[in-house]
């Protein structure tokens, strides 16, 4: 087919137009990408922040103090740090004095007093200081109550109540120290507050899997101490970006909340020997009653914070324990166990330490009664496995199992009359015949159902057997020679009795290599990640 001159000319024009459209489209796309890159910081900076105005918003995306911040390049210089006072009580405080002290020396710095709800009586803040209430209000936009929209500087300075700024150079020194650390693990710099008790540098290890935070004293260095937590009054400088990358940036108690989160991220704090900040208002409270109120609120806030973080045990630097989990007067920390898999395993946690403590106490109590009553017993199932591996309860187990000779049951006053109902003894332990099968159960208390199960066996032709069985694979008959004799074994802080060849006994019930190869009780529902298992 021949193409006429007109057809060829038309085809060429179409092709030329397509090429022009292509190159124009590419040029526009490149221009849009460039504008997006330049405007990343501007979007955040342009959000309206109550009380700051247009200039306050612009500072958040400019080069402040010669450092690029927020992605927007500008020659403007503005305040590099916002002063935050979070830890104070509404019934007696010196927040107004703190604001006046800082603004007298550095009037250009933003100053925020941060409270969960509007303080009563209201704070008497000077001009230039603002109150930020974290609790949302249905009639206001969300940025009104969110601190990340209200702090538009590169750094945040966390200041305790009653602290004074003697001269502006104190803040500049902290900024230089933090900038000098570059992008290393030191992400916070602190200066001590001159009070009767010196601030201490501590090493904090948080083990979420075991629900535990452990504090230890940290060694001091020549140019300051580098550690993971502080104890006592200190002024702390942190980059705003780091602060608002925390899940709970301004929780209370502030220092506990801050350092639990930063230590989990591998961040460190550098405690400088100077400059020190003065505090004329010490003690903070002028009456014993107000001190008691403050201590009570601190205790409540600590309980709420640690429970929300899933921490149930805190080991203090002097070795003392603080517990924030279940007790004899409260329910256990987990609900009914289904498919042999307690709920905490699904969130990569092990048995809470308060629950393990209750199980150890109950085991010690029951073993003493069995021994004094002449009831022969032995460690059974997972409890024997724990004794073989750890000399303790398996870290993810939720009860303790003991086998007993059925013929010895009448020797124990607590067991012989348990054909029906239950018995609460003088120490608050609950003895009952289990409703799930033909065995006995001793609960920690009426409120807390952590328990020790007692499984009665009787010999028949040299084999230990039972009349009823559960669906557990370890619930099987076994030769009586494993119990002749019974041998002492360390378990859960006591010496208990177990089979004379515990390895063979366990492999009969669970399979070969069970001691060396730990696994959760129902791998079909949840498997143990052995790469994260230490000492198991």
PAZALO-831782 format. One record per residue (C-alpha): residue number from 0; z, y negated, x negated. Coordinates in steps of 0.25 Angstrom, whole numbers. Example, Ala and Ser with C-alpha at 12.3 -4.5 7.8 and 13.67 -1.06 7.14 Angstrom:
residues 2
<loza seq="0" z="31" y="18" x="-49"/>
<loza seq="1" z="29" y="4" x="-55"/>
This chain:
residues 536
<loza seq="0" z="0" y="0" x="0"/>
<loza seq="1" z="-4" y="-14" x="-6"/>
<loza seq="2" z="6" y="-25" x="-5"/>
<loza seq="3" z="0" y="-39" x="-2"/>
<loza seq="4" z="4" y="-51" x="-10"/>
<loza seq="5" z="13" y="-57" x="1"/>
<loza seq="6" z="21" y="-44" x="2"/>
<loza seq="7" z="23" y="-44" x="-13"/>
<loza seq="8" z="27" y="-58" x="-13"/>
<loza seq="9" z="37" y="-55" x="-1"/>
<loza seq="10" z="43" y="-43" x="-9"/>
<loza seq="11" z="45" y="-51" x="-21"/>
<loza seq="12" z="52" y="-62" x="-14"/>
<loza seq="13" z="61" y="-52" x="-7"/>
<loza seq="14" z="65" y="-46" x="-20"/>
<loza seq="15" z="67" y="-60" x="-27"/>
<loza seq="16" z="77" y="-64" x="-15"/>
<loza seq="17" z="84" y="-51" x="-16"/>
<loza seq="18" z="86" y="-53" x="-31"/>
<loza seq="19" z="91" y="-68" x="-29"/>
<loza seq="20" z="101" y="-63" x="-18"/>
<loza seq="21" z="106" y="-52" x="-28"/>
<loza seq="22" z="109" y="-62" x="-39"/>
<loza seq="23" z="115" y="-72" x="-30"/>
<loza seq="24" z="124" y="-62" x="-24"/>
<loza seq="25" z="129" y="-57" x="-37"/>
<loza seq="26" z="131" y="-71" x="-42"/>
<loza seq="27" z="140" y="-74" x="-29"/>
<loza seq="28" z="147" y="-61" x="-31"/>
<loza seq="29" z="151" y="-65" x="-45"/>
<loza seq="30" z="155" y="-78" x="-41"/>
<loza seq="31" z="164" y="-73" x="-30"/>
<loza seq="32" z="171" y="-63" x="-40"/>
<loza seq="33" z="173" y="-74" x="-50"/>
<loza seq="34" z="180" y="-83" x="-39"/>
<loza seq="35" z="188" y="-71" x="-34"/>
<loza seq="36" z="193" y="-69" x="-49"/>
<loza seq="37" z="197" y="-84" x="-50"/>
<loza seq="38" z="204" y="-84" x="-36"/>
<loza seq="39" z="213" y="-72" x="-37"/>
<loza seq="40" z="225" y="-81" x="-40"/>
<loza seq="41" z="221" y="-92" x="-31"/>
<loza seq="42" z="222" y="-83" x="-19"/>
<loza seq="43" z="236" y="-81" x="-21"/>
<loza seq="44" z="239" y="-95" x="-26"/>
<loza seq="45" z="233" y="-101" x="-13"/>
<loza seq="46" z="242" y="-94" x="-3"/>
<loza seq="47" z="251" y="-104" x="4"/>
<loza seq="48" z="265" y="-103" x="-1"/>
<loza seq="49" z="276" y="-111" x="7"/>
<loza seq="50" z="282" y="-123" x="-1"/>
<loza seq="51" z="272" y="-122" x="-13"/>
<loza seq="52" z="260" y="-130" x="-8"/>
<loza seq="53" z="246" y="-129" x="-14"/>
<loza seq="54" z="250" y="-132" x="-28"/>
<loza seq="55" z="261" y="-121" x="-28"/>
<loza seq="56" z="251" y="-111" x="-23"/>
<loza seq="57" z="240" y="-115" x="-34"/>
<loza seq="58" z="250" y="-113" x="-45"/>
<loza seq="59" z="251" y="-98" x="-42"/>
<loza seq="60" z="236" y="-96" x="-46"/>
<loza seq="61" z="235" y="-106" x="-58"/>
<loza seq="62" z="238" y="-105" x="-73"/>
<loza seq="63" z="253" y="-109" x="-73"/>
<loza seq="64" z="258" y="-113" x="-86"/>
<loza seq="65" z="245" y="-109" x="-93"/>
<loza seq="66" z="245" y="-95" x="-88"/>
<loza seq="67" z="235" y="-90" x="-78"/>
<loza seq="68" z="242" y="-85" x="-66"/>
<loza seq="69" z="236" y="-80" x="-53"/>
<loza seq="70" z="222" y="-79" x="-58"/>
<loza seq="71" z="218" y="-94" x="-55"/>
<loza seq="72" z="215" y="-102" x="-68"/>
<loza seq="73" z="219" y="-117" x="-68"/>
<loza seq="74" z="224" y="-127" x="-77"/>
<loza seq="75" z="236" y="-130" x="-68"/>
<loza seq="76" z="250" y="-128" x="-73"/>
<loza seq="77" z="261" y="-125" x="-64"/>
<loza seq="78" z="275" y="-118" x="-63"/>
<loza seq="79" z="275" y="-104" x="-70"/>
<loza seq="80" z="287" y="-99" x="-64"/>
<loza seq="81" z="294" y="-98" x="-50"/>
<loza seq="82" z="309" y="-98" x="-49"/>
<loza seq="83" z="314" y="-87" x="-40"/>
<loza seq="84" z="329" y="-86" x="-35"/>
<loza seq="85" z="330" y="-73" x="-27"/>
<loza seq="86" z="344" y="-68" x="-29"/>
<loza seq="87" z="354" y="-77" x="-22"/>
<loza seq="88" z="363" y="-76" x="-9"/>
<loza seq="89" z="362" y="-85" x="2"/>
<loza seq="90" z="377" y="-87" x="5"/>
<loza seq="91" z="379" y="-93" x="-9"/>
<loza seq="92" z="369" y="-96" x="-20"/>
<loza seq="93" z="364" y="-107" x="-30"/>
<loza seq="94" z="349" y="-106" x="-27"/>
<loza seq="95" z="348" y="-121" x="-25"/>
<loza seq="96" z="355" y="-124" x="-38"/>
<loza seq="97" z="345" y="-114" x="-45"/>
<loza seq="98" z="333" y="-121" x="-39"/>
<loza seq="99" z="338" y="-135" x="-43"/>
<loza seq="100" z="341" y="-130" x="-57"/>
<loza seq="101" z="327" y="-124" x="-60"/>
<loza seq="102" z="320" y="-135" x="-53"/>
<loza seq="103" z="327" y="-146" x="-60"/>
<loza seq="104" z="322" y="-140" x="-73"/>
<loza seq="105" z="308" y="-135" x="-68"/>
<loza seq="106" z="305" y="-142" x="-55"/>
<loza seq="107" z="291" y="-137" x="-55"/>
<loza seq="108" z="295" y="-122" x="-54"/>
<loza seq="109" z="294" y="-115" x="-40"/>
<loza seq="110" z="308" y="-111" x="-36"/>
<loza seq="111" z="310" y="-100" x="-25"/>
<loza seq="112" z="323" y="-95" x="-19"/>
<loza seq="113" z="320" y="-81" x="-13"/>
<loza seq="114" z="328" y="-75" x="-2"/>
<loza seq="115" z="325" y="-63" x="8"/>
<loza seq="116" z="329" y="-72" x="20"/>
<loza seq="117" z="332" y="-87" x="22"/>
<loza seq="118" z="345" y="-89" x="15"/>
<loza seq="119" z="357" y="-94" x="23"/>
<loza seq="120" z="362" y="-105" x="20"/>
<loza seq="121" z="348" y="-110" x="16"/>
<loza seq="122" z="346" y="-113" x="2"/>
<loza seq="123" z="347" y="-127" x="-3"/>
<loza seq="124" z="335" y="-127" x="-12"/>
<loza seq="125" z="330" y="-140" x="-20"/>
<loza seq="126" z="316" y="-145" x="-19"/>
<loza seq="127" z="306" y="-136" x="-26"/>
<loza seq="128" z="314" y="-123" x="-22"/>
<loza seq="129" z="310" y="-114" x="-11"/>
<loza seq="130" z="315" y="-102" x="-3"/>
<loza seq="131" z="307" y="-90" x="-2"/>
<loza seq="132" z="311" y="-81" x="10"/>
<loza seq="133" z="306" y="-66" x="8"/>
<loza seq="134" z="308" y="-62" x="22"/>
<loza seq="135" z="296" y="-64" x="30"/>
<loza seq="136" z="295" y="-72" x="42"/>
<loza seq="137" z="285" y="-69" x="54"/>
<loza seq="138" z="281" y="-84" x="55"/>
<loza seq="139" z="277" y="-86" x="41"/>
<loza seq="140" z="266" y="-80" x="32"/>
<loza seq="141" z="269" y="-69" x="22"/>
<loza seq="142" z="268" y="-77" x="9"/>
<loza seq="143" z="280" y="-86" x="14"/>
<loza seq="144" z="289" y="-75" x="11"/>
<loza seq="145" z="282" y="-67" x="0"/>
<loza seq="146" z="287" y="-72" x="-14"/>
<loza seq="147" z="273" y="-69" x="-21"/>
<loza seq="148" z="267" y="-80" x="-13"/>
<loza seq="149" z="278" y="-90" x="-17"/>
<loza seq="150" z="279" y="-88" x="-32"/>
<loza seq="151" z="266" y="-94" x="-38"/>
<loza seq="152" z="270" y="-94" x="-52"/>
<loza seq="153" z="268" y="-85" x="-64"/>
<loza seq="154" z="282" y="-82" x="-66"/>
<loza seq="155" z="295" y="-80" x="-57"/>
<loza seq="156" z="309" y="-83" x="-62"/>
<loza seq="157" z="319" y="-75" x="-55"/>
<loza seq="158" z="332" y="-83" x="-55"/>
<loza seq="159" z="346" y="-79" x="-51"/>
<loza seq="160" z="354" y="-88" x="-42"/>
<loza seq="161" z="363" y="-98" x="-49"/>
<loza seq="162" z="354" y="-99" x="-61"/>
<loza seq="163" z="350" y="-112" x="-68"/>
<loza seq="164" z="339" y="-117" x="-76"/>
<loza seq="165" z="344" y="-125" x="-88"/>
<loza seq="166" z="330" y="-129" x="-93"/>
<loza seq="167" z="315" y="-125" x="-90"/>
<loza seq="168" z="313" y="-119" x="-104"/>
<loza seq="169" z="321" y="-107" x="-99"/>
<loza seq="170" z="310" y="-103" x="-89"/>
<loza seq="171" z="299" y="-105" x="-100"/>
<loza seq="172" z="306" y="-96" x="-110"/>
<loza seq="173" z="306" y="-85" x="-99"/>
<loza seq="174" z="291" y="-87" x="-97"/>
<loza seq="175" z="288" y="-86" x="-111"/>
<loza seq="176" z="296" y="-74" x="-113"/>
<loza seq="177" z="289" y="-67" x="-102"/>
<loza seq="178" z="275" y="-71" x="-106"/>
<loza seq="179" z="278" y="-66" x="-120"/>
<loza seq="180" z="280" y="-52" x="-115"/>
<loza seq="181" z="265" y="-52" x="-111"/>
<loza seq="182" z="261" y="-40" x="-102"/>
<loza seq="183" z="272" y="-31" x="-107"/>
<loza seq="184" z="283" y="-24" x="-100"/>
<loza seq="185" z="292" y="-36" x="-100"/>
<loza seq="186" z="289" y="-43" x="-87"/>
<loza seq="187" z="302" y="-51" x="-84"/>
<loza seq="188" z="310" y="-60" x="-93"/>
<loza seq="189" z="324" y="-63" x="-90"/>
<loza seq="190" z="334" y="-73" x="-95"/>
<loza seq="191" z="349" y="-72" x="-93"/>
<loza seq="192" z="358" y="-80" x="-84"/>
<loza seq="193" z="371" y="-85" x="-91"/>
<loza seq="194" z="382" y="-78" x="-82"/>
<loza seq="195" z="394" y="-71" x="-85"/>
<loza seq="196" z="387" y="-58" x="-86"/>
<loza seq="197" z="375" y="-56" x="-95"/>
<loza seq="198" z="362" y="-51" x="-90"/>
<loza seq="199" z="359" y="-37" x="-95"/>
<loza seq="200" z="346" y="-30" x="-98"/>
<loza seq="201" z="345" y="-16" x="-92"/>
<loza seq="202" z="335" y="-5" x="-93"/>
<loza seq="203" z="331" y="0" x="-78"/>
<loza seq="204" z="325" y="13" x="-75"/>
<loza seq="205" z="320" y="15" x="-61"/>
<loza seq="206" z="317" y="29" x="-57"/>
<loza seq="207" z="312" y="29" x="-43"/>
<loza seq="208" z="310" y="44" x="-42"/>
<loza seq="209" z="324" y="45" x="-44"/>
<loza seq="210" z="328" y="33" x="-36"/>
<loza seq="211" z="336" y="28" x="-48"/>
<loza seq="212" z="337" y="15" x="-56"/>
<loza seq="213" z="344" y="16" x="-70"/>
<loza seq="214" z="349" y="4" x="-77"/>
<loza seq="215" z="353" y="5" x="-92"/>
<loza seq="216" z="357" y="-6" x="-102"/>
<loza seq="217" z="345" y="-12" x="-111"/>
<loza seq="218" z="346" y="-15" x="-125"/>
<loza seq="219" z="344" y="-30" x="-129"/>
<loza seq="220" z="333" y="-35" x="-138"/>
<loza seq="221" z="333" y="-47" x="-148"/>
<loza seq="222" z="324" y="-56" x="-140"/>
<loza seq="223" z="330" y="-51" x="-126"/>
<loza seq="224" z="331" y="-38" x="-119"/>
<loza seq="225" z="320" y="-31" x="-112"/>
<loza seq="226" z="324" y="-22" x="-101"/>
<loza seq="227" z="320" y="-18" x="-87"/>
<loza seq="228" z="332" y="-24" x="-79"/>
<loza seq="229" z="342" y="-35" x="-80"/>
<loza seq="230" z="357" y="-35" x="-75"/>
<loza seq="231" z="363" y="-49" x="-72"/>
<loza seq="232" z="358" y="-63" x="-70"/>
<loza seq="233" z="345" y="-66" x="-76"/>
<loza seq="234" z="333" y="-75" x="-74"/>
<loza seq="235" z="320" y="-67" x="-74"/>
<loza seq="236" z="306" y="-71" x="-76"/>
<loza seq="237" z="294" y="-62" x="-71"/>
<loza seq="238" z="279" y="-65" x="-68"/>
<loza seq="239" z="277" y="-67" x="-54"/>
<loza seq="240" z="266" y="-57" x="-54"/>
<loza seq="241" z="276" y="-46" x="-59"/>
<loza seq="242" z="286" y="-51" x="-49"/>
<loza seq="243" z="277" y="-49" x="-37"/>
<loza seq="244" z="272" y="-36" x="-42"/>
<loza seq="245" z="285" y="-30" x="-39"/>
<loza seq="246" z="287" y="-23" x="-25"/>
<loza seq="247" z="300" y="-31" x="-22"/>
<loza seq="248" z="299" y="-44" x="-31"/>
<loza seq="249" z="311" y="-51" x="-26"/>
<loza seq="250" z="320" y="-40" x="-21"/>
<loza seq="251" z="335" y="-41" x="-21"/>
<loza seq="252" z="343" y="-39" x="-30"/>
<loza seq="253" z="332" y="-46" x="-38"/>
<loza seq="254" z="335" y="-41" x="-52"/>
<loza seq="255" z="337" y="-26" x="-47"/>
<loza seq="256" z="324" y="-27" x="-38"/>
<loza seq="257" z="316" y="-33" x="-49"/>
<loza seq="258" z="320" y="-24" x="-61"/>
<loza seq="259" z="319" y="-11" x="-53"/>
<loza seq="260" z="304" y="-15" x="-50"/>
<loza seq="261" z="301" y="-20" x="-64"/>
<loza seq="262" z="307" y="-8" x="-71"/>
<loza seq="263" z="298" y="1" x="-62"/>
<loza seq="264" z="286" y="-6" x="-67"/>
<loza seq="265" z="290" y="-5" x="-82"/>
<loza seq="266" z="293" y="-20" x="-83"/>
<loza seq="267" z="304" y="-26" x="-92"/>
<loza seq="268" z="313" y="-38" x="-92"/>
<loza seq="269" z="316" y="-46" x="-105"/>
<loza seq="270" z="330" y="-52" x="-104"/>
<loza seq="271" z="330" y="-64" x="-114"/>
<loza seq="272" z="343" y="-69" x="-121"/>
<loza seq="273" z="339" y="-83" x="-117"/>
<loza seq="274" z="336" y="-93" x="-110"/>
<loza seq="275" z="348" y="-90" x="-101"/>
<loza seq="276" z="350" y="-97" x="-88"/>
<loza seq="277" z="363" y="-103" x="-83"/>
<loza seq="278" z="370" y="-100" x="-70"/>
<loza seq="279" z="381" y="-110" x="-66"/>
<loza seq="280" z="383" y="-102" x="-53"/>
<loza seq="281" z="390" y="-90" x="-58"/>
<loza seq="282" z="396" y="-83" x="-51"/>
<loza seq="283" z="386" y="-85" x="-39"/>
<loza seq="284" z="396" y="-84" x="-28"/>
<loza seq="285" z="408" y="-93" x="-26"/>
<loza seq="286" z="417" y="-83" x="-18"/>
<loza seq="287" z="420" y="-68" x="-18"/>
<loza seq="288" z="415" y="-67" x="-4"/>
<loza seq="289" z="401" y="-72" x="-8"/>
<loza seq="290" z="401" y="-63" x="-20"/>
<loza seq="291" z="404" y="-51" x="-11"/>
<loza seq="292" z="393" y="-55" x="-2"/>
<loza seq="293" z="383" y="-56" x="-14"/>
<loza seq="294" z="388" y="-43" x="-19"/>
<loza seq="295" z="386" y="-36" x="-6"/>
<loza seq="296" z="372" y="-42" x="-4"/>
<loza seq="297" z="368" y="-38" x="-18"/>
<loza seq="298" z="373" y="-24" x="-15"/>
<loza seq="299" z="365" y="-23" x="-2"/>
<loza seq="300" z="352" y="-29" x="-9"/>
<loza seq="301" z="353" y="-19" x="-20"/>
<loza seq="302" z="355" y="-7" x="-10"/>
<loza seq="303" z="343" y="-12" x="-2"/>
<loza seq="304" z="334" y="-15" x="-15"/>
<loza seq="305" z="337" y="-1" x="-21"/>
<loza seq="306" z="335" y="7" x="-9"/>
<loza seq="307" z="322" y="0" x="-6"/>
<loza seq="308" z="318" y="3" x="-21"/>
<loza seq="309" z="322" y="18" x="-19"/>
<loza seq="310" z="333" y="17" x="-29"/>
<loza seq="311" z="346" y="25" x="-25"/>
<loza seq="312" z="353" y="25" x="-38"/>
<loza seq="313" z="355" y="14" x="-49"/>
<loza seq="314" z="361" y="18" x="-62"/>
<loza seq="315" z="368" y="5" x="-68"/>
<loza seq="316" z="369" y="2" x="-83"/>
<loza seq="317" z="383" y="7" x="-84"/>
<loza seq="318" z="379" y="21" x="-78"/>
<loza seq="319" z="385" y="18" x="-64"/>
<loza seq="320" z="376" y="23" x="-52"/>
<loza seq="321" z="373" y="14" x="-40"/>
<loza seq="322" z="368" y="22" x="-28"/>
<loza seq="323" z="359" y="17" x="-17"/>
<loza seq="324" z="355" y="30" x="-10"/>
<loza seq="325" z="362" y="39" x="0"/>
<loza seq="326" z="377" y="43" x="0"/>
<loza seq="327" z="386" y="52" x="7"/>
<loza seq="328" z="387" y="42" x="18"/>
<loza seq="329" z="372" y="40" x="20"/>
<loza seq="330" z="360" y="49" x="23"/>
<loza seq="331" z="353" y="55" x="11"/>
<loza seq="332" z="341" y="47" x="6"/>
<loza seq="333" z="330" y="56" x="12"/>
<loza seq="334" z="327" y="62" x="25"/>
<loza seq="335" z="324" y="76" x="30"/>
<loza seq="336" z="316" y="84" x="19"/>
<loza seq="337" z="303" y="90" x="24"/>
<loza seq="338" z="295" y="100" x="17"/>
<loza seq="339" z="305" y="101" x="6"/>
<loza seq="340" z="300" y="87" x="1"/>
<loza seq="341" z="310" y="76" x="3"/>
<loza seq="342" z="304" y="62" x="6"/>
<loza seq="343" z="307" y="56" x="-7"/>
<loza seq="344" z="298" y="66" x="-15"/>
<loza seq="345" z="286" y="59" x="-7"/>
<loza seq="346" z="289" y="46" x="-14"/>
<loza seq="347" z="290" y="52" x="-28"/>
<loza seq="348" z="305" y="51" x="-27"/>
<loza seq="349" z="316" y="62" x="-30"/>
<loza seq="350" z="329" y="64" x="-23"/>
<loza seq="351" z="337" y="51" x="-23"/>
<loza seq="352" z="349" y="51" x="-33"/>
<loza seq="353" z="359" y="49" x="-22"/>
<loza seq="354" z="354" y="61" x="-15"/>
<loza seq="355" z="355" y="69" x="-28"/>
<loza seq="356" z="369" y="64" x="-30"/>
<loza seq="357" z="373" y="68" x="-16"/>
<loza seq="358" z="367" y="82" x="-18"/>
<loza seq="359" z="375" y="84" x="-31"/>
<loza seq="360" z="388" y="80" x="-24"/>
<loza seq="361" z="386" y="89" x="-13"/>
<loza seq="362" z="382" y="101" x="-22"/>
<loza seq="363" z="394" y="99" x="-31"/>
<loza seq="364" z="403" y="98" x="-18"/>
<loza seq="365" z="397" y="111" x="-12"/>
<loza seq="366" z="397" y="119" x="-25"/>
<loza seq="367" z="412" y="116" x="-27"/>
<loza seq="368" z="415" y="121" x="-13"/>
<loza seq="369" z="407" y="133" x="-15"/>
<loza seq="370" z="413" y="137" x="-28"/>
<loza seq="371" z="427" y="134" x="-23"/>
<loza seq="372" z="424" y="142" x="-10"/>
<loza seq="373" z="419" y="154" x="-18"/>
<loza seq="374" z="405" y="153" x="-13"/>
<loza seq="375" z="395" y="158" x="-23"/>
<loza seq="376" z="383" y="148" x="-24"/>
<loza seq="377" z="371" y="146" x="-33"/>
<loza seq="378" z="360" y="135" x="-34"/>
<loza seq="379" z="348" y="138" x="-26"/>
<loza seq="380" z="334" y="134" x="-25"/>
<loza seq="381" z="331" y="120" x="-30"/>
<loza seq="382" z="345" y="117" x="-34"/>
<loza seq="383" z="344" y="128" x="-44"/>
<loza seq="384" z="331" y="123" x="-48"/>
<loza seq="385" z="337" y="109" x="-50"/>
<loza seq="386" z="349" y="116" x="-58"/>
<loza seq="387" z="339" y="123" x="-67"/>
<loza seq="388" z="330" y="111" x="-70"/>
<loza seq="389" z="339" y="99" x="-69"/>
<loza seq="390" z="354" y="104" x="-68"/>
<loza seq="391" z="353" y="96" x="-55"/>
<loza seq="392" z="347" y="94" x="-42"/>
<loza seq="393" z="332" y="94" x="-43"/>
<loza seq="394" z="328" y="79" x="-43"/>
<loza seq="395" z="320" y="80" x="-30"/>
<loza seq="396" z="329" y="90" x="-22"/>
<loza seq="397" z="336" y="86" x="-10"/>
<loza seq="398" z="347" y="97" x="-8"/>
<loza seq="399" z="355" y="107" x="-16"/>
<loza seq="400" z="354" y="122" x="-13"/>
<loza seq="401" z="365" y="133" x="-16"/>
<loza seq="402" z="364" y="147" x="-13"/>
<loza seq="403" z="377" y="154" x="-9"/>
<loza seq="404" z="382" y="168" x="-6"/>
<loza seq="405" z="383" y="170" x="9"/>
<loza seq="406" z="395" y="179" x="8"/>
<loza seq="407" z="403" y="167" x="1"/>
<loza seq="408" z="401" y="157" x="13"/>
<loza seq="409" z="414" y="161" x="20"/>
<loza seq="410" z="421" y="156" x="7"/>
<loza seq="411" z="418" y="142" x="10"/>
<loza seq="412" z="425" y="135" x="21"/>
<loza seq="413" z="413" y="125" x="23"/>
<loza seq="414" z="403" y="136" x="24"/>
<loza seq="415" z="409" y="147" x="32"/>
<loza seq="416" z="411" y="139" x="45"/>
<loza seq="417" z="397" y="133" x="45"/>
<loza seq="418" z="390" y="143" x="55"/>
<loza seq="419" z="388" y="130" x="64"/>
<loza seq="420" z="389" y="115" x="62"/>
<loza seq="421" z="393" y="108" x="50"/>
<loza seq="422" z="406" y="104" x="42"/>
<loza seq="423" z="409" y="91" x="35"/>
<loza seq="424" z="419" y="93" x="24"/>
<loza seq="425" z="430" y="83" x="19"/>
<loza seq="426" z="420" y="77" x="9"/>
<loza seq="427" z="409" y="74" x="19"/>
<loza seq="428" z="400" y="86" x="16"/>
<loza seq="429" z="393" y="93" x="27"/>
<loza seq="430" z="393" y="108" x="27"/>
<loza seq="431" z="383" y="114" x="37"/>
<loza seq="432" z="375" y="127" x="40"/>
<loza seq="433" z="361" y="122" x="39"/>
<loza seq="434" z="352" y="121" x="51"/>
<loza seq="435" z="339" y="124" x="43"/>
<loza seq="436" z="344" y="139" x="39"/>
<loza seq="437" z="355" y="148" x="35"/>
<loza seq="438" z="362" y="140" x="25"/>
<loza seq="439" z="373" y="129" x="23"/>
<loza seq="440" z="371" y="115" x="19"/>
<loza seq="441" z="381" y="105" x="14"/>
<loza seq="442" z="377" y="90" x="16"/>
<loza seq="443" z="382" y="78" x="8"/>
<loza seq="444" z="388" y="72" x="20"/>
<loza seq="445" z="385" y="70" x="35"/>
<loza seq="446" z="376" y="58" x="32"/>
<loza seq="447" z="370" y="63" x="19"/>
<loza seq="448" z="363" y="76" x="21"/>
<loza seq="449" z="360" y="79" x="6"/>
<loza seq="450" z="365" y="94" x="5"/>
<loza seq="451" z="367" y="107" x="-2"/>
<loza seq="452" z="362" y="119" x="5"/>
<loza seq="453" z="369" y="133" x="3"/>
<loza seq="454" z="360" y="145" x="5"/>
<loza seq="455" z="368" y="158" x="8"/>
<loza seq="456" z="363" y="171" x="2"/>
<loza seq="457" z="368" y="185" x="2"/>
<loza seq="458" z="365" y="197" x="-7"/>
<loza seq="459" z="357" y="209" x="-1"/>
<loza seq="460" z="353" y="220" x="-11"/>
<loza seq="461" z="355" y="211" x="-23"/>
<loza seq="462" z="346" y="200" x="-16"/>
<loza seq="463" z="352" y="187" x="-11"/>
<loza seq="464" z="346" y="184" x="2"/>
<loza seq="465" z="348" y="176" x="15"/>
<loza seq="466" z="346" y="179" x="30"/>
<loza seq="467" z="337" y="166" x="32"/>
<loza seq="468" z="327" y="159" x="23"/>
<loza seq="469" z="321" y="145" x="22"/>
<loza seq="470" z="306" y="142" x="19"/>
<loza seq="471" z="310" y="138" x="5"/>
<loza seq="472" z="303" y="147" x="-6"/>
<loza seq="473" z="316" y="148" x="-14"/>
<loza seq="474" z="324" y="153" x="-2"/>
<loza seq="475" z="322" y="168" x="-6"/>
<loza seq="476" z="330" y="180" x="-9"/>
<loza seq="477" z="334" y="182" x="-24"/>
<loza seq="478" z="342" y="193" x="-32"/>
<loza seq="479" z="357" y="191" x="-32"/>
<loza seq="480" z="358" y="193" x="-47"/>
<loza seq="481" z="354" y="179" x="-49"/>
<loza seq="482" z="368" y="176" x="-43"/>
<loza seq="483" z="375" y="186" x="-52"/>
<loza seq="484" z="381" y="178" x="-58"/>
<loza seq="485" z="379" y="164" x="-54"/>
<loza seq="486" z="378" y="154" x="-66"/>
<loza seq="487" z="383" y="140" x="-67"/>
<loza seq="488" z="372" y="129" x="-68"/>
<loza seq="489" z="373" y="114" x="-69"/>
<loza seq="490" z="368" y="107" x="-57"/>
<loza seq="491" z="369" y="93" x="-50"/>
<loza seq="492" z="381" y="90" x="-59"/>
<loza seq="493" z="389" y="102" x="-57"/>
<loza seq="494" z="389" y="117" x="-61"/>
<loza seq="495" z="384" y="126" x="-50"/>
<loza seq="496" z="380" y="140" x="-50"/>
<loza seq="497" z="366" y="146" x="-50"/>
<loza seq="498" z="359" y="159" x="-52"/>
<loza seq="499" z="360" y="166" x="-65"/>
<loza seq="500" z="345" y="165" x="-68"/>
<loza seq="501" z="341" y="153" x="-62"/>
<loza seq="502" z="327" y="153" x="-67"/>
<loza seq="503" z="324" y="166" x="-62"/>
<loza seq="504" z="331" y="163" x="-49"/>
<loza seq="505" z="322" y="150" x="-47"/>
<loza seq="506" z="309" y="156" x="-51"/>
<loza seq="507" z="312" y="167" x="-41"/>
<loza seq="508" z="313" y="157" x="-30"/>
<loza seq="509" z="304" y="146" x="-34"/>
<loza seq="510" z="294" y="152" x="-44"/>
<loza seq="511" z="292" y="153" x="-59"/>
<loza seq="512" z="294" y="140" x="-67"/>
<loza seq="513" z="301" y="133" x="-56"/>
<loza seq="514" z="311" y="127" x="-65"/>
<loza seq="515" z="301" y="121" x="-75"/>
<loza seq="516" z="291" y="116" x="-64"/>
<loza seq="517" z="298" y="107" x="-54"/>
<loza seq="518" z="291" y="104" x="-41"/>
<loza seq="519" z="295" y="98" x="-27"/>
<loza seq="520" z="300" y="108" x="-17"/>
<loza seq="521" z="287" y="107" x="-8"/>
<loza seq="522" z="275" y="104" x="-18"/>
<loza seq="523" z="266" y="105" x="-6"/>
<loza seq="524" z="272" y="92" x="-1"/>
<loza seq="525" z="275" y="85" x="-13"/>
<loza seq="526" z="273" y="89" x="-28"/>
<loza seq="527" z="281" y="85" x="-40"/>
<loza seq="528" z="274" y="76" x="-50"/>
<loza seq="529" z="279" y="83" x="-63"/>
<loza seq="530" z="273" y="73" x="-72"/>
<loza seq="531" z="284" y="63" x="-66"/>
<loza seq="532" z="295" y="74" x="-67"/>
<loza seq="533" z="305" y="72" x="-78"/>
<loza seq="534" z="315" y="83" x="-82"/>
<loza seq="535" z="312" y="91" x="-70"/>
